[in-house]
Amino acid sequence: MKKIYIAIVLLTIGLSACKKDFIELNPEDSYTDGVFYKTEQQFRAAVVAAYAPLRDVLINDYFTSEMHSDNTVYQPIPGNRGTAYVERENISDFTNTSTNAYVSATWQHSYTGISRCNIIIERLKGSDLSDAVKANLDGQAKFLRALNYFKLVRLYGGVPLSVAEVKTAEDAFKPRSTEAEVYAQIVADAKDAVSELAAPTKFPQTGEATKGSAAMLLANVYAVQKKWAEAETVLNSLLTMGYDLNANYADAFLPTNKNGKESIFEIQFLGGTITGATPNVLSFHFIPRSKDTRVLTGIAIDNTSTGGWNTPSSDLIADFEPNDKRLDASIGIAEGTYDASSYFVYSAAKSIINYVPATGKIGVPYIKKYLHSPLIATTGSGDDFPIYRFSDALLLLAEALNEQGKSALALAPLNRVRKRAGLADVTTTDQTELRTIILHERRIELAFENSRWTDLLRTGKAITVINAFGVKIRQQLPFLSADAYVIDNHNLVFPIPQNEVGLNPKVIQNPGYF
């Protein structure tokens, strides 16, 4: 009898399963693919989710930018040769391979953001939202998609170009597009974003992308393409949107000035321990490894597993002009000694200006512009990270003008930036001299903002500058291998992550890598 009862129950379940509504694939009381993209609130939540991977990209970005240049180096930890340390050192040394997890992470997180943008853009087309709301959401998604592809194409060259929601395996496995094709898509997205988004109406801004964010991205792309007249036109439009420089350079990075008048676009962070907090941990990465960082952070933090990266190079420090106010605002000195484990024991925080180590102490430079003590939590700070600032736009405008032979006109935006730094005006109108001066100015003004490597690429200076830097830095840092900072043309792009090449037979590896 018991067996019959079980059989009847199973039969009943089986017959019920044949009914169309037994298993509701899109239940109305749950968020699923079938019911989520309906309301404005849901779409805005999806757009917020599309911003989130920028934080994941950022955690790896300084390895592939500032440390992959002459701006910063790393502090060695000979007692720990684990893969996590060695692979990050390899990126800095230009000895990384296609299996490097940190290079792969940048690829992965960028495509995560792109995928989320693709879904938003496609689902908006069939939504019942008002045209104004659609335009705003579409503009934000296209800006983010363009920003992610701009990151990828400059690091890897031509990459698989996906601009639609992935629904089948064929959608996911695409060959690499050419650089020209990727740039064409970036320009198209950025132009749409410029037309669909509004300029800032007040400061501080909300943190969302604006017409100014999209215009700055578009101008940056035009600069890479050497379309200087187009870059000039777009940059001039930015001058009418209310942006301005803060009175003091250091003010641009204060948490109290987040999304302020100098900010064109920045990655958002929320410090503290409240639910939903997204603290910024980068300031812990940029100071010497120590069991107690209290001297710099105001609270006891052990960063022995995360610190010691992105240390300002002696070459960068020497490139600051005398009396440049940005030096003290950007770089500080942690004074102390190293213990037997190569961890730093802090004793004092010092100014870099005219610094002389105390007897028996060592002074280690660190990035000061993002560290605002005391912190309120060991999880990180509330500091946003700048992607585009108004000073960047001014210097790019100076470059665009100079490259068109309008060198006399280039002096105004250039000197506007220098004046705030307490420096004398540049007066030369020689195009070649100005080209060198503007690149120098960008190095100093945008130090530690992840622009140096791409600036060297864009100006064709990467191979010359890095090889010359390598000769000097290998003499200063004996732990570097003989092939560190020795580069040729193949080093101008990163390898495609090996897991992508292995998974997708349509993807061909960059020359010089295996």
PAKOLSE-163250 format. One record per residue: residue in three letters; x, y, z of N, C-alpha, C, CB in turn. Coordinates in steps of 0.02 Angstrom, whole numbers, plus 50000, padded with zeros to 5 digits. Glycine has a CB too. Layout:
<rs>
AlaXYZXYZXYZXYZ...
</rs>
This chain:
<rs>
Met500414994050000500005000050000500435006350000499545000050060Lys500975006050038501415011850042501725013249975501955010650094Lys501925007849938502235008749873501745011749823502495002049846Ile501105009649828500605012349782500505019849795499935008649790Tyr500495021749858500405028749876500965032949848500365029549953Ile501575030449854502145034249828502085034849752502805030749846Ala501875029449719501815029649647501285034649626501635022749620Ile500725034849662500195039649645500445046849652499575038549690Val500805048149707501075054849718501545056849662501445055249785Leu501995052249643502465053749589502105054949524502975048149581Leu501585050949511501205051749449500855058549448500695046049441Thr500585060449506500245066849510500725072549497499915067749579Ile501315072149525501825077249514502025077549442502435076049558Gly502095071449412502295071149342501775074249297502425064149321Leu501135072749310500615075649269500565083149279499945072349285Ser500655085349340500625092549354501185096149319500655093849429Ala501755092849313502335096049281502205097349208502955091749290Cys501725093649179501565094649109501155100949098501195088649081Lys500845103449151500455109449144500915115449133500015110649206Lys500685120149093501095125849073501315130049132500705130149024Asp500875130449184501025135149238501275131649301500405138949255Phe501465125249297501705121949357502365124949381501785114349344Ile502835125549335503465128849350503465135649315504085124549328Glu503385140949353503365147549325504085149949314502985152549372Leu504275150049251504975151849235505115159149252505115150549162Asn504615163449250504715170449265504215172649319504625174849202Pro504295170149381503815171849434503805179349446503985168249499Glu503215182149454503145189449459503395192149525502425191349450Asp503465187749576503695190149641504445189349650503325186549696Ser504805187549597505525186749601505855190449543505725179249601Tyr506465192949555506825196249501507175191049458507345201249530Thr506965190549396507275186049349507405189849285506835179749336Asp507735186549239507885189549175507255191749138508285184749132Gly506705188149150506095189549113505695195349141505675183649112Val505785197049205505365202249234505755208249260504965199349290Phe506425207849261506795213149294506815219649255507505210849308Tyr506985219349191507095225449152506445228449129507555223949093Lys506055231049177505395233849162505325241149184504855229549195Thr505485242449247505365249149275505995253349273505115248549347Glu505895259849281506465264349284506925262649342506225271649290Gln506635260949399507035259149458507475253049443506585257749518Gln507195248149409507575242149393508145243749344507125236849363Phe508005247749294508535249649247509085253649281508245253649189Arg508885258049326509395262049361509825257649406509065267749402Ala509525252649436509905247849476510405244049432509435242849512Ala510185242349371510635238849324511215243349303510245236549262Val511075249749294511615254449276512115255049334511335261349258Val511875255449395512325255649453512775249449453511925256049520Ala512485243649437512875237449434513395237749379512415231449424Ala513265241549326513755242149272514345246549290513405244949209Tyr514245250949339514805254949364515265250849409514545261049403Ala514985246049444515355242449497516005239249473514915237049526Pro516035236149413516675232949393517255237949384516575229249329Leu517105244349380517655249249375518095248949437517375256349366Arg517795247449494518195246849556518645240749552517735246349617Asp518395235349521518805229249514519375230349465518375223349492Val519245233949411519775235749364520295239949398519485239549302Leu520075244749438520535249449471521025245949517520135254549510Ile520815240849552521255237349599521865234449563520875231749634Asn521785232949499522345230249459522665235549414522095224449417Asp522335241149406522535245949355523215249049367522025251449351Tyr523395250249430524035253549441524625249149423524095255849513Phe524515242549422525055238049400525185238849325524885230749416Thr524655239949287524725240349214524795247549190524125237149180Ser524885252249235524945259249215525535262649250524305263149231Glu525445264849312525985268349346526595263849357525745271049413Met526475257749379527035253249392527325250449327526825247549437His526945250949274527175248749208527445254849171526595245349167Ser527815259049207528095265249179528695267249221527565270949177Asp528895273449214529465276049252529235279849314529895280449209Asn528595279649330528335283649386528415280249454527615285149375Thr528325273649456528345270249520528705263549515527645269249548Val528915261049573529235254449578528905250749637530025255249589Tyr529175244949655528915241249712529465240149763528615234549690Gln529265238849825529745237349877529805229749882529525240449946Pro530415227149880530505219849877530315216449943531225218149859Ile530115210249937529995206249996530305199349983529215205650013Pro530965198849993531325192649975531095186550012532055193649986Gly530795187350071530575181650110529935178450085530495183550181Asn529605181650037528975178950011529005179149935528365182850038Arg529095173349904529135172849831528505169549803529765168949809Gly527945170649837527325167849814527115170749747526775168949865Thr526695167049711526475169049644526155175949644525985164049617Ala525765177549694525415184049697525905189849696524975184449759Tyr526465189049730526965194449731527365194549666527445193549791Val527585188749645528025188449586527665190849524528265181249576Glu527035189049515526675191149455526585198649452526005187649450Arg526455201749510526385209049511527065212449498526105211349579Glu527595209549524528255212249510528415211649435528795208649551Asn528215206149405528355205049334528035210349290528125198149313Ile527435212549307527115217849268527525224149271526385219149293Ser527745225949331528165231849339528815231249300528315233049413Asp529115225349299529765224249268529725223149192530105218349300Phe529115222749165529015221249093529245214149076529405226249050Thr529165209549123529345202549112528735197949119529895200349160Asn528145200849118527535196949128527385192549068526945201549142Thr527025187149081526835182349029526075182049022527125175249044Ser525835177948976525125177548962524735174049018525005173848898Thr525085170849065524745167549120524695171949183525105161049137Asn524905178149177524905182749234524185184249256525275189249217Ala524015182549317523325183149341523095190449345523255179849409Tyr523555195049357523355202049366523215205449300523905205849404Val523575203349248523405205749181522735202849160523965203849130Ser522625196649176521995193349159521415196549195522035185949176Ala521515198849256520975201849296520715208149263521215203349367Thr521175212249235520955218349202520505216649143521565222449178Trp520695211649104520285209349048519605207049072520645203549010Gln519605202749122518985199749147518495205049173519135194749202His518735209549215518285214449245518045219549194518645218049303Ser518465221149145518235225749093517675222649052518825227649046Tyr517735216349036517205213048997516585211849039517465206448969Thr516655211249104516065210749147515665217149142516275209449221Gly516005222849145515665229249137515345229949069516145234949149Ile515695227849016515435228248948514805224048942515965226048898Ser514825218048968514245213548964513625216748997514395206848997Arg513715219749054513155222849089512885228749049513365225149159Cys513335232449018513115238148976512725235648915513725242348954Asn512965230348885512625227648826511905225748841512995221548799Ile511795222648898511115220648917510675226748926511135216448982Ile510935231748961510545237848973510355241148907510935242849017Ile510845242048864510735245448800510215241848758511385246148761Glu510245235248756509785231348716509085231248746510035224148708Arg509025230348812508375229948844508015236748844508445227448916Leu508395242248843508085248848841507675249848778508605254348847Lys507895246848723507565247848658506835245748660507925244148604Gly506685240548697506005238048700505625240048763506005230748695Ser505905244548803505575246548865505045251848853506105249048915Asp504635252948904504105257948900504295264448935503465255248931Leu504935265248951505155271248985505105277348939505885270449010Ser505075283248969505035289348929505685290348890504895295548974Asp505645294148837506235295348795506795298648834506055299648735Ala506615303148880507135306648919507495301848965506815312348960Val507125297448997507435292549043507865287749003506895288749084Lys507595285348946507985280848904508645283948883507575278848842Ala508625290148863509225293548840509755293948894509065300548815Asn509545295548954510015296049010510335289349025509665298849072Leu509935284149029510195277549046510625274748989509615272749061Asp510395275648927510785273448870511455277048866510385274448805Gly511445283548880512065287448879512565285148930511915294748889Gln512325283748991512775281249043513075274449024512415280649111Ala512645269948998512885263248980513385263648923512295258748961Lys513255267948874513715268448818514375271748838513395272348761Phe514345276448884514965279348910515385273848944514825285048960Leu515065269848986515425264649022515695259348974514975261449074Arg515305257548924515545252648876516155255448838514995250648827Ala516105261748818516665264848783517285265348827516475271748757Leu517185267048890517745267748937518095261048946517505270449005Asn517715255648952518015249048960518385246848898517475243948978Tyr518095247948840518445246048778519065250348767517965246748718Phe519035256648788519625260948782520195258248825519455268148802Lys520025255748884520525252648926520815246448892520215250648994Leu520385242248865520615235948835521035237048773520015231648817Val520825241448727521185242248664521865245248674520775246448616Arg521945249548724522605252548736523075247548769522535258748779Leu522805242948808523235238048842523395232048799522905235748906Tyr522905229748760522985223348725522985223948649522435218748744Gly522825229848621522745230348549522035228348531523255226048512Gly521935225748470521275223548449521005218048495521285221248378Val520385218548514520075213748560519405211548530519985216748631Pro519135205948554518465203948532517955209448547518255197348566Leu517575211248497517105216848503516405214048509517155221648442Ser516115214848568515445212448582515015218348600515435207048638Val514485219648561514055225348575513325223148579514135230748521Ala513215216848593512535214248600512525209348658512295210748536Glu511935208248686511855203648741512045196548718511135203848768Val512435193148758512635186348742512065181548758513285184348780Lys511825178048707511265173448716511435166348694510665175848677Thr511955165548653512165158948629512915158348635511935157848556Ala513165152348626513895151248628514235155148572514055143748623Glu513905155548515514195159148459514285166548474513765158248396Asp513815169248515513875176248535514495177448578513255178348573Ala514675172348616515225173148665515915172148633515145168248722Phe515955167948583516605166248554516715170148490516665158648541Lys517025175948498517155180348441517905180948429516845187248453Pro518105182148367518815183448353518995190548374518975182348278Arg519625192048374519845198748390519665203448332520605198948403Ser519385209148348519285214448299519925218348292518695219048319Thr519985222148240520575226448232520535232348279520645228848159Glu521105235448292521095241448334520635246748304521805244248342Ala520655247548238520245252548205519505251248217520385252748130Glu519305244948215518595243148227518395244648299518475235848210Val518835243048346518685244448416518635251948428519225241348462Tyr519095255748400519075262948409518455265948377519695266248379Ala518235263348320517635265848288517025264848334517515262248221Gln516995259148368516435257948414516485262648474516435250748437Ile517085263648500517175268148557516945275148539517915268248579Val517135277648481516935284348459516185284748452517285286148394Ala515875279648421515155279648412514795279848479514935273448373Asp515025275748527514715275748594514815282348629514995270048636Ala515415285048626515555291348660515155297048631516305293048656Lys515085297148565514675302348533513945301848555514725301848457Asp513685295748557512995294848581512925297248652512785287448577Ala513415295648694513395297848764513415305448770513975294748803Val513825308648729513855315948730513175318948713514395318448681Ser512845316048663512195318848642511635317248690512025316148573Glu511685311648727511135309448769511185311948841511095302048769Leu511785313248865511875315248934511885322848942512525312248962Ala511695325149000511685332349014512335334349047511085334149060Ala512515340649038513095343449072512935344149147513305350349042Pro513445344549190513315345449261512895351749274513975345749301Thr512415351149318512005356949335512205360149401511275354949339Lys512575356349441512825358949504513405354749528512265359149558Phe513785357449574514345353949604514255354049680515035357149584Pro514375348549715514615342149688514095338649645514825337549744Gln514345334549600513915330649556513695324149591514275329049490Thr513285320349557513035314149587513535308449584512395312049553Gly514025308949539514495303449528514325299549464514495298849587Glu513735300749435513555297649372513935301049315512785298049360Ala514015297349260514325300249201513885305849174514435294749147Thr514205310949147513855316749120514095318049049513975323049164Lys513815323149018514055325248952514795326848954513655331348927Gly515015329849010515725331449017516155325149020515835335449079Ser515935320049055516305313649059516395310748989515945308649105Ala515845310548951515865307648884516295311848837515155306948856Ala516255318448844516655322848801517395321948815516455330248812Met517585321148879518285320248896518545313548868518385320448972Leu518135308348874518325301948845518405302448770517795296548862Leu517945305748736517985306448664518605310348643517355309948637Ala518755315648680519355319548664519985315448674519395325848708Asn519995311348725520565307048739520675302048682520485303248805Val520115299348657520155294648600520415298248538519465291548585Tyr520165304248525520405308148467521155309548473520015314648461Ala521395310848534522105312148543522515305948526522245314248616Val522285300048546522635293848529522645293048453522295287748562Gln522115294948419522065294248347522395300048309521345293748326Lys522685304748346523015310648316522515315048278523575308448270Lys521895314748297521385319148268521335325448311520695315448262Trp521835329548303521925335148350521385340548343522595338248339Ala521165341848282520645346948274519995344748307520515348348199Glu519815338348299519215335748332519285335948408519075328548309Ala519885334148432520005334448504519935341548530520705331748521Glu520205346348494520145353348515519425355548520520515357848465Thr519015353748471518315355748472517945352948533517965353448408Val518055346548546517725343348603517965346348669517845335748602Leu518615347448674518895350148737518655357248749519655349948735Asn518585361148696518315367948704517605367848731518345371748638Ser517215362648712516535362148739516545360948814516155356448704Leu517055357448838517115356248910517205362748949517695351548925Leu517535367648918517665373948953517025377748969518125378248910Thr516475375848938515845379448948515385375748997515485380348882Met515615370449028515175366249070515245367449144515315359049056Gly515605372649163515645374449234516215371449273515025372449266Tyr516635367349241517205364449275517725369849290517525358749233Asp518125368649341518645373449359519165369949403518355379649397Leu519745373049411520255370449455520115372549527520955372749433Asn520245368249575520245370349645520825375049657520285364249692Ala520765379149708521295383949723521955380449738521095388449781Asn521925374949775522525371149793522495364249762522585370649870Tyr523065361949738523105355449704522845349849749523815353949684Ala523055349749813522865344249858522105344049869523215345049924Asp521765349649860521045349849872520655345349825520785356849867Ala520935344049766520595339949716520485332849740520985339949651Phe520875330649789520855323649811520545322749880521555320849811Leu520315328149910520005327649976519325324249971519935334650008Pro519175319750017518515316550016517945321650019518455311750073Thr518055327350051517535332450055517415335849989517725337650107Asn517855334849940517775337849874517595332749820518405341549854Lys517345326949841517165321749793516665324549742516865315649829Asn516775322849678516325324949625516245332549620515645321749635Gly516775336049641516755343349641516895346349573517255345949691Lys517035352849573517085356549510517685354449467517135363949524Glu518185351349498518765349049459518665341949433519395349449501Ser518155338549457518045331549439517625331049376517715327849496Ile517885327549325517505326049265517205318949270517945326749202Phe517585314349297517325307749312517785304349361517245303349248Glu517505301249412517905297649461517545291349483518055302149522Ile517925286349504517635280149529517425281149601518155274249523Gln516805279249615516505280849680516655275549733515755281549672Phe516795277949793516895273449850516525276349911517645272649867Leu516305271849954515975273850016516335270350073515215271950016Gly516665274250115517045271450170516605269550229517575276350192Gly516935266950281516575265050341516375257750342515965269250349Thr515965255950389515765248950399515015247950393516005246550466Ile514655253050371513935252350365513765247450308513595259250354Thr513165244750310512945240250257512955243850190512235237450272Gly513245240750141513295243850075513925247850064512715248150064Ala514355248350115514975252150107515425248850055515335252750175Thr515775252950017516245250549967516915254149977515975251649893Pro517285252450029517885256250046518445255549995518135254050114Asn518845260649990519415260949945520035258649984519515268149915Val520335253149963520915250349999521585252449968520865242750000Leu521565256449915522185257749879522705261349921522035261749818Ser522495265749965522995269350005523405264650048522655274550049Phe523125258850067523505253850105524025250450060523035248550135His523865249849996524325246649949524935251049935523965245049883Phe524845257549940525345262349917525825264649972525015268249887Ile525815261550030526275263350084526685257150102525895266150147Pro527265258050135527695252350151527335246950191528305254650189Arg527505240650177527215235050214527415235550288527455228250185Ser526925234950331527065235650402526525231950443527095243050422Lys526715229850501526225226850547525795232150581526585222550598Asp526015238350577525645243850609525775250350571525845244650685Thr525285252550532525365258550491525095264850525525015257550424Arg524985264450589524635269750626524935276650614524645268150699Val525585277150607525915283650598525625287350537526675282750591Leu525465283550485525195286550424524435286350421525475283150363Thr524135281050446523415280050437522995282350496523275272850424Gly523305283450554522925285650612522625280050652522395290350592Ile522555274150622522315268250658522775262450640521575266650640Ala522795257450683523245251850673523005247350617523315247750738Ile523385246850564523225242650507523835238450490522985246950445Asp523735232050480524265227550458524195226650383524225220650496Asn524655229550345524625229050272525205224950245524625235950239Thr525455220150286526025216150265525875211850204526265211750322Ser525235210350192525055206250135524825210250075524515201350153Thr524735216850084524455220950030524885227050012523775223250048Gly525335229050055525695235350044526345234550004525855238550109Gly526695240049997527345240049965527335241149890527675233649979Trp526755242749862526705243749789526655251149771526095239949762Asn526795252549708526685259249680527075264549719525945260949681Thr527695263149735528125267849771528415272849721528685264149808Pro528345279349734528615284349688529355283149672528525291349716Ser529525283349609530225282149589530645288449599530265280049515Ser531285287449609531745293049616531755297249552532455290649632Asp531635294049495531615297549431531035302449429531565292549373Leu530455300349452529875304949454530005310649502529245301149474Ile530255309049562530375314249612530855319549586530655311049677Ala531365317349550531865322049523531565326349467532475318349498Asp531005324149438530715327749381530285333649403530295323049340Phe530135334149468529765339949493530215346149490529515338749565Glu529955351649467530335357849465530385360749536530005362949418Pro530905364749549530965367849615530335371949631531595372449618Asn530105371449693529535375249718528865373149689529645382549704Asp528835367349657528205364849632527795362349693528315359049580Lys527215365449704526805363749762526525356649759526235368649767Arg526515353849699526225347149691526665341749721526115345749619Leu527305343149731527745337949759527535336149830528475340449759Asp527455341149873527275339749942526565337149948527355346149985Ala526125339249901525435336849902525375329649877525005341349859Ser525845327449836525785320849804526175315449839526025321349734Ile526755317249869527215312149895527415314049966527835311549850Gly527405309250010527655310050078528215305150091527095309050129Ile528515305750150529055301250170528855297550234529715305250181Ala528875290950231528795286850291529495285350317528395280150276Glu529615287450378530285286450407530255280750457530535292950442Gly530785276650457530825271050503531385266350485530175267350504Thr531285259950500531785254850485531435248450462532235253450549Tyr531805244150428531545237650407531735232350459531805235650337Asp531265227850475531425222350520531705216450480530805220250561Ala531825210950514532135205050482531685201950429532305199950534Ser531035203450430530565200650381530445205350323529905198950414Ser530835210750319530755215950268530105219850276530775212850199Tyr529825219850336529255224150351529505230650381528755220650399Phe529155236050366529385242650388529105244250457529175248050337Val529525246850500529315249050567529305256650565529795246350624Tyr528705259550562528635266750556528845270350620527905268550538Ser529175275950611529325280150670529055287250661530075280350682Ala528995289550598528755296450587528525297350515529315301550604Ala528075302150505527875304250438528205311050426527085304750432Lys528565311550370528945317550356528745320550289529695315850356Ser528885326950283528805330250218529385328450174528745337950227Ile529255327950109529785326350062530225332350047529485323549998Ile529975338350062530355344450047530975344750091529905350750058Asn531555344750058532205345250092532305339750144532285352050125Tyr532015333850132532055328550181532765325750189531575322850161Val532955324850251533585321650269533425316450322534125326850295Pro533595310050311533425304850360533735306150428533645298050335Ala533365304650480533645304950548534165299350555533085304150602Thr534605300250602535135295350613534855288350626535585297450672Gly535095283550587534875276650596534195275150564534845275050667Lys533915279950528533255278950498533295278950422532765284450522Ile532775276350391532705276150318532075279950300532685268750291Gly532105283750247531515287250222531255283950159531665294650209Val530625281750159530325278550101529765283050074530045271450120Pro529795285050011529255289149984528615285149975529465292249916Tyr528055288449982527415285149972526925290049941527125282250039Ile526395287549910525895291749879525455294849932525475287749828Lys525485301349936525145305049990524465307749969525585310750012Lys524355308749905523765312449882523105308849896523815313749808Tyr523125302149907522515298449921522455296249994522485292349877Leu522925298150035522925295950105522725301650150523625293150125His522135301150180521875306450223521745303550292521235309650193Ser522205304750337522195302050404521825306950451522925300650430Pro521495304350504521445297250520520875293850482521355296250595Leu520995287650463520465283650434519985281550489520755277450397Ile519375279950468518875278050519518765270550523518215281550505Ala519065266850476518975259550477519565256150445518325257550440Thr519705250150467520265246350439520105243550371520465240750486Thr519495244150349519285241250284519465245750225518545239950284Gly519615252050238519785256550183519505263450195519535253850117Ser519605267850147519385274750153518805276250107519965279550137Gly518545282350111518005284450068518255288650010517505288350107Asp518905288649997519195292549942518975289749875519955292649947Asp518695293949832518575291949763519235291849726518075296749729Phe519235288949666519845288849625519715292449560520085281449612Pro520125297449543519995301449483520165297649419520395307849486Ile519705297849372519835295349305519985301249258519235291149278Tyr519575306349263519685312449223519585318549268519195312849163Arg520085322949269520025329349304520085335049254520575329949359Phe519865340949274519865346749229520575348649208519525352649263Ser521055347649252521745349249234521985344749177522205348549294Asp521755338549176521905333949121521635336849056521605326949135Ala521025339349058520725342348998521115348348974519995344349012Leu521345352549020521735358549001522395356548968521865362849063Leu522725351648997523365349448968523275345948901523735344849016Leu522725342248894522595338948830522415344248777522025333848837Leu522065349448798521915354948752522555358448729521435360048784Ala523015359548777523655362648759524025358248708524095363648822Glu524005351748718524335347148672524005347248603524325340048701Ala523335347248602522975347348538523135353648499522225346748550Leu523165359248534523325365548500524045365548474523225371448548Asn524505363248515525205363148495525315358648435525655360948553Glu524985352848435525085348148380524805350748314524755341548397Gln524365355648317524105358848257524495365048236523385360648266Gly525045366348272525435372248257525175378548289525465373248184Lys524685377948334524405383748369524755384448437523625382948379Ser525395384548435525795384148496525695390148542526535383548479Ala525595395948514525485401848556524825401248595525475408148513Leu524325398248565523685397248599523725391848652523135395448548Ala524195387248644524275381748693524525384248760524755376648666Leu524825390048762525125392548825524595393948879525525398848811Ala524005396348859523505398248909523275392248951522905401448874Pro523035386848921522835381148963523415377949000522495375848922Leu524005377848969524595375049002524775379049064525195374848954Asn524805385549057525015389849113524475390449166525195396749087Arg523865389149148523335389049199523465383549249522635388149166Val523705377849226523865372249270524505373849309523955365749229Arg524995376549276525635378049309525555383449362526155380249258Lys525125388349349525045393749397524805391149465524545398949371Arg524335386449463524095383649526524655380049563523515378849514Ala525125377149526525685373549557526215378249583525985368749506Gly526125384849573526615389649596527215390549551526855387749664Leu527135388849487527685388949439527615394749390527735382349401Ala528175396849364528185402349315527865400049250528905404749304Asp527615404949213527315403449148527835400949099526975409649120Val527625396349057528025394348999527905399548945527835387148974Thr528435401748912528375406948860528575404648791528785412848880Thr528935399148786529155396948720528565394848676529645391148727Thr528615396248612528105394048564528415389248513527795400148528Asp528995386748529529305381648486528915375148495530065380748502Gln528665372348442528225366548446528575360548479527985364548377Thr529195359248461529565353548488529685354448562530225352548451Glu529895360348582530005361648653529365361048693530305368748663Leu528825363748665528185363448700527935356248707527655367548664Arg528065352148657527855345148660528175341748720528045341448594Thr528815343048731529175340148788528915342948853529925341448782Ile528785349448855528545352748916527855350048936528525360348907Ile527415349248887526735346948902526745339848928526295347448839Leu527155335448898527195328548922527475328448993527645324348876His527975332649007528235333249075527685335549123528835338149078Glu527305340449102526785343249145526245337949159526465349349112Arg526085333949110525595328649122525875323449171525405325249055Arg526515321949166526815317149212526735319449284527555316049195Ile526865325849296526855328449365526135329449389527235335049368Glu525735332849349525045334449368524625328249380524725338849315Leu524715323149338524295317149340524655311249371524065315349271Ala525195312449408525565307049439525105302749483526145309849481Phe525165296249476524795291249514524055291049497524885292549588Glu523875293849439523175293549417523105288849357522925300649398Asn523605284549349523585279149299523565281649227522985274749311Ser523935287149214523965289949147524645289349115523755297249149Arg525165288049154525845288649128525985283749071526335287649184Trp525815277349079525985272449027525625274048962525805265449050Thr524985275748966524615277248905524835283848874523865277448919Asp525075288448914525365294648886526005293148847525505299748942Leu526415288648875527035286748839526875283148774527475282348884Leu526355278948775526145275548714525905280548662525595270448729Arg525475285148683525155289848637525665294448604524635293848673Thr526175296248642526675300948617527265297448583526925305248673Gly527245290748580527795287048548528445287048587527915289948480Lys528405288248651529015288848693529145282648735528955294748738Ala528705277648733528745272148781529405268448778528185267348768Ile529625266348720530235262248716530845266148738530335259648645Thr530915272248715531495276348733531505277848807531495282748694Val530945279948834530915282048904531025276048951530245285348919Ile530685270448937530735264748983531425261648981530205259448965Asn531725260948923532405258148921532915262548956532625257048848Ala532845269148949533295273748984533175273349060533205280948959Phe532555272949079532385272349150532665265749177531625272549160Gly532635260449137532885253949159533625254149177532765248849106Val534015257649137534735258149151534845261249219535095262449096Lys534475266549236534555269949300534285265849358534215276749298Ile533685263049349533355259849406533685253249424532615258849391Arg533975249749376534325243449393534955244849434534515239649328Gln535245250649425535825252449467535615254149538536205258349436Gln535025257249544534785259249610534475253449649534265264849603Leu534165248849614533805243349646534125236749625533045243449629Pro534615234349662534985228349642534575221949640535565227349688Phe533975222049669533565215949667533235214949599533035216249722Leu533255219949556532965219249490533385214749446532885226149457Ser533055210849404533425206349358533715210449300532955200749332Ala534195207349265534525210849210534055212549153535105206749185Asp533505208849146533035210149092532445214449112532785203749064Ala532455217049174531925221549196531975228249159531955222549272Tyr531415230749136531375237249101531795237249038531615242849147Val531835231649005532145231148939531585229348891532735225748937Ile531375234048848530775232748808530905234048734530205237048833Asp530475231048694530465232348622529735232948600530825226648582Asn529605232748537528925234048512528395229348540528915233648437His528575223048553528065218348576527815220148646528345211248576Asn528215223848685528015225848752527515231548753528625227648792Leu527375234448695526905240048693526185237948704526975243748627Val526065231348700525405228648720525525222948768524995226348657Phe525025221548808525055215848853524855209448815524605216948915Pro525055203648841524815197448810524065196548822525205191448837Ile523725193548774523035191448786523065185948840522685188848720Pro522645186248891522665181048943522625174048913522095182148993Gln523065169748935523105163048906522465159148914523675159248938Asn522105160248968521475156648976520965158648923521185157849046Glu521005164848898520565166948844520775163748778520565174648837Val521425163448766521675160348705521505152848704522445161348698Gly521585149648762521435142548766520695140948760521695139748829Leu520275145348785519555144148784519255145748716519215148248837Asn519515150948684519225153248620519735152548564518985160648626Pro519675147448522520175146348469520195151948417520045139848435Lys519695156348418519685161848370520135167648391518965164448362Val520355167548454520775172948481521515171248470520635174248556Ile521875175548435522585174448421523005178748469522745176248347Gln523525175648496523955178948545524355184648512524435173848577Asn524515189648551524945195148527525645192548512524965200848578Pro525975195148461526665192948444527135193948503526925196848383Gly527595189148511528095189648564527895186348629528255196748577Tyr527265184048632527035180648693526825173548675526445184548725Phe526795169348725526595162448714526195159948774527205157848701
</rs>
